[in-house]
Amino acid sequence: MTELDLPKCFWCNKPIKPGELAVKFPCPSCGRITIWRCERCRVLAKPYKCPICGFIGP
């Protein structure tokens, strides 16, 4: 798997490698996209925005 194939954190755009303590979940508003967050951005509660519906959260 190359870095191009890896999912990226929605806040910092860092590639999320297998085994990393990251989370993924569907958009809480529309559910049509998978949101990925690296451990650092999740712990710091960095905001994310759904590119489909515009929902902003942590």
mmCIF file as Biopython writes it, N, C-alpha, C and O atoms, coordinates in Angstrom:
data_model
#
loop_
_atom_site.group_PDB
_atom_site.id
_atom_site.type_symbol
_atom_site.label_atom_id
_atom_site.label_alt_id
_atom_site.label_comp_id
_atom_site.label_asym_id
_atom_site.label_entity_id
_atom_site.label_seq_id
_atom_site.pdbx_PDB_ins_code
_atom_site.Cartn_x
_atom_site.Cartn_y
_atom_site.Cartn_z
_atom_site.occupancy
_atom_site.B_iso_or_equiv
_atom_site.auth_seq_id
_atom_site.auth_asym_id
_atom_site.pdbx_PDB_model_num
ATOM 1   N N  . MET A ? 1  ? 0.853   -1.180 0.000  1.0 0.0 1  A 1 
ATOM 2   C CA . MET A ? 1  ? 0.000   0.000  0.000  1.0 0.0 1  A 1 
ATOM 3   C C  . MET A ? 1  ? 0.899   1.243  0.000  1.0 0.0 1  A 1 
ATOM 4   O O  . MET A ? 1  ? 1.787   1.360  0.844  1.0 0.0 1  A 1 
ATOM 5   N N  . THR A ? 2  ? 0.680   2.145  -0.912 1.0 0.0 2  A 1 
ATOM 6   C CA . THR A ? 2  ? 1.466   3.372  -0.966 1.0 0.0 2  A 1 
ATOM 7   C C  . THR A ? 2  ? 0.733   4.477  -0.213 1.0 0.0 2  A 1 
ATOM 8   O O  . THR A ? 2  ? -0.434  4.328  0.151  1.0 0.0 2  A 1 
ATOM 9   N N  . GLU A ? 3  ? 1.431   5.587  0.015  1.0 0.0 3  A 1 
ATOM 10  C CA . GLU A ? 3  ? 0.790   6.707  0.710  1.0 0.0 3  A 1 
ATOM 11  C C  . GLU A ? 3  ? -0.398  7.248  -0.077 1.0 0.0 3  A 1 
ATOM 12  O O  . GLU A ? 3  ? -1.318  7.825  0.504  1.0 0.0 3  A 1 
ATOM 13  N N  . LEU A ? 4  ? -0.382  7.063  -1.395 1.0 0.0 4  A 1 
ATOM 14  C CA . LEU A ? 4  ? -1.502  7.530  -2.207 1.0 0.0 4  A 1 
ATOM 15  C C  . LEU A ? 4  ? -2.767  6.732  -1.931 1.0 0.0 4  A 1 
ATOM 16  O O  . LEU A ? 4  ? -3.874  7.240  -2.109 1.0 0.0 4  A 1 
ATOM 17  N N  . ASP A ? 5  ? -2.610  5.479  -1.494 1.0 0.0 5  A 1 
ATOM 18  C CA . ASP A ? 5  ? -3.751  4.619  -1.219 1.0 0.0 5  A 1 
ATOM 19  C C  . ASP A ? 5  ? -4.284  4.778  0.204  1.0 0.0 5  A 1 
ATOM 20  O O  . ASP A ? 5  ? -5.393  4.333  0.500  1.0 0.0 5  A 1 
ATOM 21  N N  . LEU A ? 6  ? -3.504  5.408  1.087  1.0 0.0 6  A 1 
ATOM 22  C CA . LEU A ? 6  ? -3.887  5.506  2.489  1.0 0.0 6  A 1 
ATOM 23  C C  . LEU A ? 6  ? -4.932  6.602  2.694  1.0 0.0 6  A 1 
ATOM 24  O O  . LEU A ? 6  ? -4.893  7.635  2.026  1.0 0.0 6  A 1 
ATOM 25  N N  . PRO A ? 7  ? -5.870  6.374  3.623  1.0 0.0 7  A 1 
ATOM 26  C CA . PRO A ? 7  ? -6.810  7.454  3.952  1.0 0.0 7  A 1 
ATOM 27  C C  . PRO A ? 7  ? -6.051  8.585  4.630  1.0 0.0 7  A 1 
ATOM 28  O O  . PRO A ? 7  ? -4.969  8.372  5.177  1.0 0.0 7  A 1 
ATOM 29  N N  . LYS A ? 8  ? -6.614  9.785  4.594  1.0 0.0 8  A 1 
ATOM 30  C CA . LYS A ? 8  ? -5.956  10.946 5.198  1.0 0.0 8  A 1 
ATOM 31  C C  . LYS A ? 8  ? -6.867  11.595 6.224  1.0 0.0 8  A 1 
ATOM 32  O O  . LYS A ? 8  ? -8.090  11.612 6.083  1.0 0.0 8  A 1 
ATOM 33  N N  . CYS A ? 9  ? -6.235  12.126 7.261  1.0 0.0 9  A 1 
ATOM 34  C CA . CYS A ? 9  ? -6.955  12.847 8.308  1.0 0.0 9  A 1 
ATOM 35  C C  . CYS A ? 9  ? -7.635  14.068 7.694  1.0 0.0 9  A 1 
ATOM 36  O O  . CYS A ? 9  ? -7.029  14.781 6.893  1.0 0.0 9  A 1 
ATOM 37  N N  . PHE A ? 10 ? -8.886  14.308 8.066  1.0 0.0 10 A 1 
ATOM 38  C CA . PHE A ? 10 ? -9.641  15.423 7.500  1.0 0.0 10 A 1 
ATOM 39  C C  . PHE A ? 10 ? -9.109  16.776 7.943  1.0 0.0 10 A 1 
ATOM 40  O O  . PHE A ? 10 ? -9.350  17.767 7.253  1.0 0.0 10 A 1 
ATOM 41  N N  . TRP A ? 11 ? -8.392  16.867 9.070  1.0 0.0 11 A 1 
ATOM 42  C CA . TRP A ? 11 ? -7.877  18.154 9.537  1.0 0.0 11 A 1 
ATOM 43  C C  . TRP A ? 11 ? -6.463  18.413 9.035  1.0 0.0 11 A 1 
ATOM 44  O O  . TRP A ? 11 ? -6.216  19.427 8.382  1.0 0.0 11 A 1 
ATOM 45  N N  . CYS A ? 12 ? -5.520  17.498 9.334  1.0 0.0 12 A 1 
ATOM 46  C CA . CYS A ? 12 ? -4.111  17.754 9.026  1.0 0.0 12 A 1 
ATOM 47  C C  . CYS A ? 12 ? -3.667  17.143 7.700  1.0 0.0 12 A 1 
ATOM 48  O O  . CYS A ? 12 ? -2.558  17.411 7.238  1.0 0.0 12 A 1 
ATOM 49  N N  . ASN A ? 13 ? -4.508  16.336 7.092  1.0 0.0 13 A 1 
ATOM 50  C CA . ASN A ? 13 ? -4.227  15.712 5.798  1.0 0.0 13 A 1 
ATOM 51  C C  . ASN A ? 13 ? -3.080  14.700 5.853  1.0 0.0 13 A 1 
ATOM 52  O O  . ASN A ? 13 ? -2.521  14.332 4.820  1.0 0.0 13 A 1 
ATOM 53  N N  . LYS A ? 14 ? -2.736  14.257 7.054  1.0 0.0 14 A 1 
ATOM 54  C CA . LYS A ? 14 ? -1.670  13.275 7.240  1.0 0.0 14 A 1 
ATOM 55  C C  . LYS A ? 14 ? -2.185  11.893 6.834  1.0 0.0 14 A 1 
ATOM 56  O O  . LYS A ? 14 ? -3.299  11.518 7.200  1.0 0.0 14 A 1 
ATOM 57  N N  . PRO A ? 15 ? -1.380  11.127 6.075  1.0 0.0 15 A 1 
ATOM 58  C CA . PRO A ? 15 ? -1.797  9.762  5.743  1.0 0.0 15 A 1 
ATOM 59  C C  . PRO A ? 15 ? -1.920  8.918  7.013  1.0 0.0 15 A 1 
ATOM 60  O O  . PRO A ? 15 ? -1.074  9.001  7.903  1.0 0.0 15 A 1 
ATOM 61  N N  . ILE A ? 16 ? -2.962  8.116  7.092  1.0 0.0 16 A 1 
ATOM 62  C CA . ILE A ? 16 ? -3.187  7.264  8.254  1.0 0.0 16 A 1 
ATOM 63  C C  . ILE A ? 16 ? -2.723  5.860  7.902  1.0 0.0 16 A 1 
ATOM 64  O O  . ILE A ? 16 ? -3.291  5.196  7.036  1.0 0.0 16 A 1 
ATOM 65  N N  . LYS A ? 17 ? -1.676  5.423  8.597  1.0 0.0 17 A 1 
ATOM 66  C CA . LYS A ? 17 ? -1.062  4.131  8.306  1.0 0.0 17 A 1 
ATOM 67  C C  . LYS A ? 17 ? -1.766  3.019  9.070  1.0 0.0 17 A 1 
ATOM 68  O O  . LYS A ? 17 ? -2.359  3.268  10.120 1.0 0.0 17 A 1 
ATOM 69  N N  . PRO A ? 18 ? -1.706  1.788  8.550  1.0 0.0 18 A 1 
ATOM 70  C CA . PRO A ? 18 ? -2.306  0.651  9.258  1.0 0.0 18 A 1 
ATOM 71  C C  . PRO A ? 18 ? -1.724  0.523  10.667 1.0 0.0 18 A 1 
ATOM 72  O O  . PRO A ? 18 ? -0.515  0.656  10.857 1.0 0.0 18 A 1 
ATOM 73  N N  . GLY A ? 19 ? -2.572  0.269  11.637 1.0 0.0 19 A 1 
ATOM 74  C CA . GLY A ? 19 ? -2.144  0.108  13.018 1.0 0.0 19 A 1 
ATOM 75  C C  . GLY A ? 19 ? -2.086  1.409  13.802 1.0 0.0 19 A 1 
ATOM 76  O O  . GLY A ? 19 ? -1.909  1.385  15.020 1.0 0.0 19 A 1 
ATOM 77  N N  . GLU A ? 20 ? -2.231  2.533  13.134 1.0 0.0 20 A 1 
ATOM 78  C CA . GLU A ? 20 ? -2.208  3.825  13.819 1.0 0.0 20 A 1 
ATOM 79  C C  . GLU A ? 20 ? -3.509  3.996  14.601 1.0 0.0 20 A 1 
ATOM 80  O O  . GLU A ? 20 ? -4.558  3.499  14.192 1.0 0.0 20 A 1 
ATOM 81  N N  . LEU A ? 21 ? -3.432  4.703  15.728 1.0 0.0 21 A 1 
ATOM 82  C CA . LEU A ? 21 ? -4.622  4.921  16.553 1.0 0.0 21 A 1 
ATOM 83  C C  . LEU A ? 21 ? -5.460  6.055  15.970 1.0 0.0 21 A 1 
ATOM 84  O O  . LEU A ? 21 ? -5.447  7.179  16.473 1.0 0.0 21 A 1 
ATOM 85  N N  . ALA A ? 22 ? -6.170  5.748  14.925 1.0 0.0 22 A 1 
ATOM 86  C CA . ALA A ? 22 ? -7.030  6.714  14.247 1.0 0.0 22 A 1 
ATOM 87  C C  . ALA A ? 22 ? -8.468  6.209  14.319 1.0 0.0 22 A 1 
ATOM 88  O O  . ALA A ? 22 ? -8.718  5.057  14.673 1.0 0.0 22 A 1 
ATOM 89  N N  . VAL A ? 23 ? -9.398  7.081  13.980 1.0 0.0 23 A 1 
ATOM 90  C CA . VAL A ? 23 ? -10.802 6.677  13.956 1.0 0.0 23 A 1 
ATOM 91  C C  . VAL A ? 23 ? -11.402 7.007  12.598 1.0 0.0 23 A 1 
ATOM 92  O O  . VAL A ? 23 ? -10.963 7.928  11.909 1.0 0.0 23 A 1 
ATOM 93  N N  . LYS A ? 24 ? -12.410 6.237  12.234 1.0 0.0 24 A 1 
ATOM 94  C CA . LYS A ? 24 ? -13.188 6.525  11.031 1.0 0.0 24 A 1 
ATOM 95  C C  . LYS A ? 24 ? -14.646 6.330  11.375 1.0 0.0 24 A 1 
ATOM 96  O O  . LYS A ? 24 ? -15.008 5.431  12.133 1.0 0.0 24 A 1 
ATOM 97  N N  . PHE A ? 25 ? -15.479 7.185  10.808 1.0 0.0 25 A 1 
ATOM 98  C CA . PHE A ? 25 ? -16.909 7.116  11.082 1.0 0.0 25 A 1 
ATOM 99  C C  . PHE A ? 25 ? -17.645 7.831  9.961  1.0 0.0 25 A 1 
ATOM 100 O O  . PHE A ? 25 ? -17.075 8.704  9.307  1.0 0.0 25 A 1 
ATOM 101 N N  . PRO A ? 26 ? -18.910 7.472  9.727  1.0 0.0 26 A 1 
ATOM 102 C CA . PRO A ? 26 ? -19.681 8.186  8.704  1.0 0.0 26 A 1 
ATOM 103 C C  . PRO A ? 26 ? -20.011 9.592  9.195  1.0 0.0 26 A 1 
ATOM 104 O O  . PRO A ? 26 ? -20.078 9.838  10.399 1.0 0.0 26 A 1 
ATOM 105 N N  . CYS A ? 27 ? -20.213 10.494 8.270  1.0 0.0 27 A 1 
ATOM 106 C CA . CYS A ? 27 ? -20.602 11.858 8.634  1.0 0.0 27 A 1 
ATOM 107 C C  . CYS A ? 27 ? -21.836 11.781 9.533  1.0 0.0 27 A 1 
ATOM 108 O O  . CYS A ? 27 ? -22.815 11.129 9.170  1.0 0.0 27 A 1 
ATOM 109 N N  . PRO A ? 28 ? -21.810 12.439 10.709 1.0 0.0 28 A 1 
ATOM 110 C CA . PRO A ? 28 ? -22.953 12.379 11.617 1.0 0.0 28 A 1 
ATOM 111 C C  . PRO A ? 28 ? -24.233 12.982 11.038 1.0 0.0 28 A 1 
ATOM 112 O O  . PRO A ? 28 ? -25.327 12.673 11.509 1.0 0.0 28 A 1 
ATOM 113 N N  . SER A ? 29 ? -24.107 13.831 10.032 1.0 0.0 29 A 1 
ATOM 114 C CA . SER A ? 29 ? -25.282 14.481 9.466  1.0 0.0 29 A 1 
ATOM 115 C C  . SER A ? 29 ? -25.861 13.712 8.281  1.0 0.0 29 A 1 
ATOM 116 O O  . SER A ? 29 ? -27.039 13.353 8.287  1.0 0.0 29 A 1 
ATOM 117 N N  . CYS A ? 30 ? -25.033 13.457 7.261  1.0 0.0 30 A 1 
ATOM 118 C CA . CYS A ? 30 ? -25.563 12.827 6.045  1.0 0.0 30 A 1 
ATOM 119 C C  . CYS A ? 30 ? -25.202 11.346 5.918  1.0 0.0 30 A 1 
ATOM 120 O O  . CYS A ? 30 ? -25.906 10.598 5.240  1.0 0.0 30 A 1 
ATOM 121 N N  . GLY A ? 31 ? -24.121 10.916 6.557  1.0 0.0 31 A 1 
ATOM 122 C CA . GLY A ? 31 ? -23.715 9.512  6.506  1.0 0.0 31 A 1 
ATOM 123 C C  . GLY A ? 31 ? -23.183 9.055  5.163  1.0 0.0 31 A 1 
ATOM 124 O O  . GLY A ? 31 ? -22.962 7.859  4.973  1.0 0.0 31 A 1 
ATOM 125 N N  . ARG A ? 32 ? -22.970 9.966  4.224  1.0 0.0 32 A 1 
ATOM 126 C CA . ARG A ? 32 ? -22.569 9.572  2.872  1.0 0.0 32 A 1 
ATOM 127 C C  . ARG A ? 32 ? -21.064 9.537  2.655  1.0 0.0 32 A 1 
ATOM 128 O O  . ARG A ? 32 ? -20.612 9.115  1.591  1.0 0.0 32 A 1 
ATOM 129 N N  . ILE A ? 33 ? -20.284 9.966  3.628  1.0 0.0 33 A 1 
ATOM 130 C CA . ILE A ? 33 ? -18.828 9.964  3.469  1.0 0.0 33 A 1 
ATOM 131 C C  . ILE A ? 33 ? -18.191 9.461  4.760  1.0 0.0 33 A 1 
ATOM 132 O O  . ILE A ? 33 ? -18.734 9.669  5.845  1.0 0.0 33 A 1 
ATOM 133 N N  . THR A ? 34 ? -17.052 8.809  4.645  1.0 0.0 34 A 1 
ATOM 134 C CA . THR A ? 34 ? -16.318 8.341  5.815  1.0 0.0 34 A 1 
ATOM 135 C C  . THR A ? 34 ? -15.315 9.409  6.223  1.0 0.0 34 A 1 
ATOM 136 O O  . THR A ? 34 ? -14.483 9.836  5.423  1.0 0.0 34 A 1 
ATOM 137 N N  . ILE A ? 35 ? -15.407 9.833  7.475  1.0 0.0 35 A 1 
ATOM 138 C CA . ILE A ? 35 ? -14.503 10.834 8.037  1.0 0.0 35 A 1 
ATOM 139 C C  . ILE A ? 35 ? -13.376 10.081 8.742  1.0 0.0 35 A 1 
ATOM 140 O O  . ILE A ? 35 ? -13.629 9.191  9.554  1.0 0.0 35 A 1 
ATOM 141 N N  . TRP A ? 36 ? -12.141 10.440 8.430  1.0 0.0 36 A 1 
ATOM 142 C CA . TRP A ? 36 ? -10.963 9.861  9.081  1.0 0.0 36 A 1 
ATOM 143 C C  . TRP A ? 36 ? -10.318 10.929 9.944  1.0 0.0 36 A 1 
ATOM 144 O O  . TRP A ? 36 ? -10.212 12.086 9.539  1.0 0.0 36 A 1 
ATOM 145 N N  . ARG A ? 37 ? -9.882  10.532 11.154 1.0 0.0 37 A 1 
ATOM 146 C CA . ARG A ? 37 ? -9.179  11.454 12.047 1.0 0.0 37 A 1 
ATOM 147 C C  . ARG A ? 37 ? -7.993  10.747 12.670 1.0 0.0 37 A 1 
ATOM 148 O O  . ARG A ? 37 ? -8.126  9.648  13.209 1.0 0.0 37 A 1 
ATOM 149 N N  . CYS A ? 38 ? -6.821  11.388 12.594 1.0 0.0 38 A 1 
ATOM 150 C CA . CYS A ? 38 ? -5.638  10.815 13.230 1.0 0.0 38 A 1 
ATOM 151 C C  . CYS A ? 38 ? -5.780  10.990 14.745 1.0 0.0 38 A 1 
ATOM 152 O O  . CYS A ? 38 ? -6.612  11.766 15.215 1.0 0.0 38 A 1 
ATOM 153 N N  . GLU A ? 39 ? -4.970  10.269 15.487 1.0 0.0 39 A 1 
ATOM 154 C CA . GLU A ? 39 ? -5.063  10.320 16.947 1.0 0.0 39 A 1 
ATOM 155 C C  . GLU A ? 39 ? -4.848  11.738 17.478 1.0 0.0 39 A 1 
ATOM 156 O O  . GLU A ? 39 ? -5.576  12.185 18.364 1.0 0.0 39 A 1 
ATOM 157 N N  . ARG A ? 40 ? -3.864  12.435 16.947 1.0 0.0 40 A 1 
ATOM 158 C CA . ARG A ? 40 ? -3.537  13.776 17.442 1.0 0.0 40 A 1 
ATOM 159 C C  . ARG A ? 40 ? -4.711  14.740 17.241 1.0 0.0 40 A 1 
ATOM 160 O O  . ARG A ? 40 ? -5.095  15.450 18.170 1.0 0.0 40 A 1 
ATOM 161 N N  . CYS A ? 41 ? -5.269  14.765 16.056 1.0 0.0 41 A 1 
ATOM 162 C CA . CYS A ? 41 ? -6.377  15.687 15.782 1.0 0.0 41 A 1 
ATOM 163 C C  . CYS A ? 41 ? -7.629  15.314 16.566 1.0 0.0 41 A 1 
ATOM 164 O O  . CYS A ? 41 ? -8.402  16.189 16.955 1.0 0.0 41 A 1 
ATOM 165 N N  . ARG A ? 42 ? -7.832  14.034 16.796 1.0 0.0 42 A 1 
ATOM 166 C CA . ARG A ? 42 ? -8.988  13.591 17.581 1.0 0.0 42 A 1 
ATOM 167 C C  . ARG A ? 42 ? -8.841  14.038 19.031 1.0 0.0 42 A 1 
ATOM 168 O O  . ARG A ? 42 ? -9.778  14.583 19.616 1.0 0.0 42 A 1 
ATOM 169 N N  . VAL A ? 43 ? -7.655  13.805 19.614 1.0 0.0 43 A 1 
ATOM 170 C CA . VAL A ? 43 ? -7.412  14.170 21.011 1.0 0.0 43 A 1 
ATOM 171 C C  . VAL A ? 43 ? -7.506  15.685 21.207 1.0 0.0 43 A 1 
ATOM 172 O O  . VAL A ? 43 ? -8.020  16.150 22.224 1.0 0.0 43 A 1 
ATOM 173 N N  . LEU A ? 44 ? -7.011  16.449 20.235 1.0 0.0 44 A 1 
ATOM 174 C CA . LEU A ? 44 ? -7.054  17.909 20.330 1.0 0.0 44 A 1 
ATOM 175 C C  . LEU A ? 44 ? -8.397  18.493 19.889 1.0 0.0 44 A 1 
ATOM 176 O O  . LEU A ? 44 ? -8.582  19.710 19.913 1.0 0.0 44 A 1 
ATOM 177 N N  . ALA A ? 45 ? -9.329  17.635 19.489 1.0 0.0 45 A 1 
ATOM 178 C CA . ALA A ? 45 ? -10.677 18.035 19.054 1.0 0.0 45 A 1 
ATOM 179 C C  . ALA A ? 45 ? -10.635 19.052 17.920 1.0 0.0 45 A 1 
ATOM 180 O O  . ALA A ? 45 ? -11.383 20.030 17.925 1.0 0.0 45 A 1 
ATOM 181 N N  . LYS A ? 46 ? -9.760  18.818 16.954 1.0 0.0 46 A 1 
ATOM 182 C CA . LYS A ? 46 ? -9.674  19.685 15.777 1.0 0.0 46 A 1 
ATOM 183 C C  . LYS A ? 46 ? -10.950 19.524 14.956 1.0 0.0 46 A 1 
ATOM 184 O O  . LYS A ? 46 ? -11.457 18.409 14.830 1.0 0.0 46 A 1 
ATOM 185 N N  . PRO A ? 47 ? -11.473 20.591 14.404 1.0 0.0 47 A 1 
ATOM 186 C CA . PRO A ? 47 ? -12.719 20.498 13.641 1.0 0.0 47 A 1 
ATOM 187 C C  . PRO A ? 47 ? -12.529 19.805 12.293 1.0 0.0 47 A 1 
ATOM 188 O O  . PRO A ? 47 ? -11.427 19.754 11.747 1.0 0.0 47 A 1 
ATOM 189 N N  . TYR A ? 48 ? -13.611 19.287 11.785 1.0 0.0 48 A 1 
ATOM 190 C CA . TYR A ? 48 ? -13.628 18.703 10.441 1.0 0.0 48 A 1 
ATOM 191 C C  . TYR A ? 48 ? -14.898 19.172 9.759  1.0 0.0 48 A 1 
ATOM 192 O O  . TYR A ? 48 ? -15.864 19.555 10.420 1.0 0.0 48 A 1 
ATOM 193 N N  . LYS A ? 49 ? -14.894 19.141 8.432  1.0 0.0 49 A 1 
ATOM 194 C CA . LYS A ? 49 ? -16.071 19.570 7.674  1.0 0.0 49 A 1 
ATOM 195 C C  . LYS A ? 49 ? -16.379 18.528 6.613  1.0 0.0 49 A 1 
ATOM 196 O O  . LYS A ? 49 ? -15.495 18.130 5.855  1.0 0.0 49 A 1 
ATOM 197 N N  . CYS A ? 50 ? -17.620 18.086 6.555  1.0 0.0 50 A 1 
ATOM 198 C CA . CYS A ? 50 ? -18.047 17.133 5.535  1.0 0.0 50 A 1 
ATOM 199 C C  . CYS A ? 50 ? -18.073 17.850 4.186  1.0 0.0 50 A 1 
ATOM 200 O O  . CYS A ? 50 ? -18.728 18.884 4.054  1.0 0.0 50 A 1 
ATOM 201 N N  . PRO A ? 51 ? -17.371 17.316 3.181  1.0 0.0 51 A 1 
ATOM 202 C CA . PRO A ? 51 ? -17.367 17.969 1.876  1.0 0.0 51 A 1 
ATOM 203 C C  . PRO A ? 51 ? -18.693 17.833 1.123  1.0 0.0 51 A 1 
ATOM 204 O O  . PRO A ? 51 ? -18.907 18.524 0.127  1.0 0.0 51 A 1 
ATOM 205 N N  . ILE A ? 52 ? -19.571 16.962 1.581  1.0 0.0 52 A 1 
ATOM 206 C CA . ILE A ? 52 ? -20.852 16.764 0.898  1.0 0.0 52 A 1 
ATOM 207 C C  . ILE A ? 52 ? -21.946 17.672 1.472  1.0 0.0 52 A 1 
ATOM 208 O O  . ILE A ? 52 ? -22.589 18.419 0.735  1.0 0.0 52 A 1 
ATOM 209 N N  . CYS A ? 53 ? -22.152 17.602 2.791  1.0 0.0 53 A 1 
ATOM 210 C CA . CYS A ? 53 ? -23.263 18.366 3.378  1.0 0.0 53 A 1 
ATOM 211 C C  . CYS A ? 53 ? -22.822 19.621 4.124  1.0 0.0 53 A 1 
ATOM 212 O O  . CYS A ? 53 ? -23.661 20.451 4.475  1.0 0.0 53 A 1 
ATOM 213 N N  . GLY A ? 54 ? -21.516 19.774 4.374  1.0 0.0 54 A 1 
ATOM 214 C CA . GLY A ? 54 ? -21.018 20.958 5.057  1.0 0.0 54 A 1 
ATOM 215 C C  . GLY A ? 54 ? -21.054 20.882 6.575  1.0 0.0 54 A 1 
ATOM 216 O O  . GLY A ? 54 ? -20.716 21.859 7.243  1.0 0.0 54 A 1 
ATOM 217 N N  . PHE A ? 55 ? -21.457 19.737 7.140  1.0 0.0 55 A 1 
ATOM 218 C CA . PHE A ? 55 ? -21.489 19.575 8.596  1.0 0.0 55 A 1 
ATOM 219 C C  . PHE A ? 55 ? -20.095 19.825 9.163  1.0 0.0 55 A 1 
ATOM 220 O O  . PHE A ? 55 ? -19.107 19.312 8.636  1.0 0.0 55 A 1 
ATOM 221 N N  . ILE A ? 56 ? -20.013 20.612 10.235 1.0 0.0 56 A 1 
ATOM 222 C CA . ILE A ? 56 ? -18.745 20.875 10.909 1.0 0.0 56 A 1 
ATOM 223 C C  . ILE A ? 56 ? -18.839 20.317 12.317 1.0 0.0 56 A 1 
ATOM 224 O O  . ILE A ? 56 ? -19.815 20.549 13.030 1.0 0.0 56 A 1 
ATOM 225 N N  . GLY A ? 57 ? -17.820 19.586 12.703 1.0 0.0 57 A 1 
ATOM 226 C CA . GLY A ? 57 ? -17.853 19.035 14.038 1.0 0.0 57 A 1 
ATOM 227 C C  . GLY A ? 57 ? -16.488 18.745 14.569 1.0 0.0 57 A 1 
ATOM 228 O O  . GLY A ? 57 ? -15.518 18.706 13.812 1.0 0.0 57 A 1 
ATOM 229 N N  . PRO A ? 58 ? -16.395 18.547 15.812 1.0 0.0 58 A 1 
ATOM 230 C CA . PRO A ? 58 ? -15.756 17.392 16.364 1.0 0.0 58 A 1 
ATOM 231 C C  . PRO A ? 58 ? -16.846 16.656 16.974 1.0 0.0 58 A 1 
ATOM 232 O O  . PRO A ? 58 ? -16.627 15.590 17.548 1.0 0.0 58 A 1 
#
